[in-house]
Amino acid sequence: MEAFIFHLAPTSHYQSFDDPEWYWPDEFEKEGFIHCCYENQIDDIIDRYFKESSNILSLKIMVASLKAEVKVEKAPVGTYYPHIYGKINRGAIVETKLVKG
């Protein structure tokens, strides 16, 4: 597995999230895991899921610092993506970057 994985999130959700230790997207409670991707998959994820959205952040996550388990799983489209089975501890987020304005 690569050293870093990425989670894309609306800037407004990330900035309004006030838990000092953990971060998770709205879908986590329903799906039970957090969707992530590798750096070379970011543009594809933006095109597929955030085409009509603006102000999308990329959270760069250091896998070795995560407290939750990461599994690389095959998506219905046949590509493999990393999924985090738990919340993201903020110490594992090493960078946030606007990837779509």
C-alpha positions in Angstrom: 0.0 0.0 0.0 1.1 3.5 -0.7 2.3 5.8 2.1 -0.5 8.3 1.5 -4.2 8.1 0.5 -6.6 10.9 -0.2 -10.1 11.7 0.8 -12.1 14.4 -1.1 -14.6 16.5 0.8 -16.6 19.7 0.4 -14.6 22.6 2.0 -17.7 23.7 3.9 -18.2 20.3 5.6 -14.5 20.0 6.5 -14.2 23.5 7.9 -17.4 23.2 9.9 -16.5 19.9 11.4 -15.6 20.7 15.0 -14.4 17.5 16.6 -10.8 18.2 17.6 -9.6 14.6 17.4 -11.5 13.0 14.5 -13.0 13.7 11.1 -15.5 11.7 9.1 -17.8 12.5 6.2 -21.6 12.4 6.4 -21.8 9.0 4.5 -19.6 7.3 7.1 -22.5 6.5 9.5 -24.5 4.9 6.6 -21.7 3.1 4.7 -19.4 2.1 7.6 -16.2 3.2 5.9 -14.7 6.3 4.3 -14.0 6.4 0.6 -10.5 7.3 -0.4 -8.3 7.2 -3.4 -4.6 7.3 -4.5 -3.1 10.5 -5.8 -3.3 9.4 -9.4 -7.1 8.8 -9.0 -8.1 12.3 -7.7 -9.0 13.7 -11.1 -11.2 10.7 -11.9 -13.0 11.0 -8.6 -13.6 14.7 -9.2 -15.0 14.0 -12.7 -17.2 11.2 -11.5 -18.5 12.5 -8.1 -17.9 16.2 -7.9 -18.5 17.4 -11.4 -21.3 19.8 -10.4 -19.6 20.8 -7.1 -17.2 23.5 -6.2 -14.8 24.1 -3.3 -13.6 20.5 -3.0 -10.7 19.7 -0.6 -8.2 16.9 -0.8 -7.2 15.5 2.6 -3.7 13.9 2.3 -3.7 11.1 4.9 -0.6 9.3 6.1 -1.6 5.6 6.3 1.0 4.7 8.9 -0.6 7.3 11.3 -4.2 6.2 10.9 -5.8 4.5 13.9 -8.4 2.8 11.8 -7.9 -0.1 9.4 -7.5 0.6 5.7 -8.6 -2.0 3.1 -8.0 -1.8 -0.6 -11.1 -3.0 -2.3 -12.4 -3.4 -5.8 -15.1 -1.0 -6.9 -17.9 -1.9 -9.2 -16.1 -0.1 -12.0 -13.2 -2.6 -11.6 -10.7 -0.2 -10.1 -9.2 -0.7 -6.6 -9.6 2.0 -4.0 -8.5 2.3 -0.4 -11.3 2.5 2.2 -10.9 3.5 5.9 -12.9 1.4 8.3 -13.2 3.9 11.0 -13.0 7.6 11.6 -9.9 9.6 10.5 -7.8 10.8 13.4 -6.8 14.3 12.7 -3.1 13.6 13.3 -3.1 11.4 10.2 -4.2 14.3 8.0 -0.9 15.9 6.9 -2.2 18.3 4.3 -5.4 19.9 3.0 -5.5 21.3 -0.5 -8.2 22.8 -2.7 -8.4 20.6 -5.7 -11.5 22.1 -7.3 -12.5 25.8 -6.8 
